[in-house]
């Protein structure tokens, strides 16, 4: 599987997990914040890869 496809799948997994947590925990919950930060990191990675592809 291509790296970009793996990143997209990971984004979807983290997005679903974040939504699940947001429905049952406070937004200040450490677990929810952790998943949000993981999602931010993966989204940044995705953005960098897309930028590289468009500049090549």
C-alpha positions in Angstrom: 0.0 0.0 0.0 1.2 3.5 -0.8 2.3 5.7 2.1 -0.2 8.3 1.2 -3.0 5.8 1.4 -1.8 4.6 4.8 -1.8 8.2 6.1 -5.3 8.7 4.8 -6.5 5.5 6.6 -4.8 6.6 9.8 -6.5 10.0 9.5 -9.9 8.4 9.2 -9.2 6.0 12.2 -8.1 8.9 14.4 -11.0 11.1 13.3 -13.5 8.3 14.2 -11.7 7.8 17.6 -11.8 11.5 18.3 -15.5 11.7 17.5 -16.2 8.7 19.7 -14.2 10.2 22.6 -15.8 13.6 22.2 -19.3 12.0 22.6 -18.4 10.5 26.0 -15.7 12.6 27.6 -15.0 16.2 28.4 -13.1 18.1 25.7 -10.4 18.7 28.3 -9.9 14.9 28.9 -6.2 13.9 28.5 -7.1 10.9 26.3 -9.1 13.1 24.0 -6.4 15.7 23.8 -3.8 13.0 23.0 -5.9 11.6 20.1 -6.4 15.2 18.9 -2.7 15.8 18.9 -2.0 12.5 17.1 -4.5 13.5 14.4 -2.9 16.9 14.1 0.5 15.3 13.6 -0.8 12.9 10.9 -2.7 15.7 9.1 0.5 17.8 9.1 2.4 14.8 7.6 -0.3 14.4 5.0 -0.1 18.1 4.1 3.7 18.0 3.8 3.4 15.0 1.5 0.8 16.7 -0.7 3.0 19.8 -0.9 6.0 17.8 -2.0 4.0 16.0 -4.7 2.8 19.3 -6.1 6.3 20.9 -6.2 8.0 18.0 -7.9 
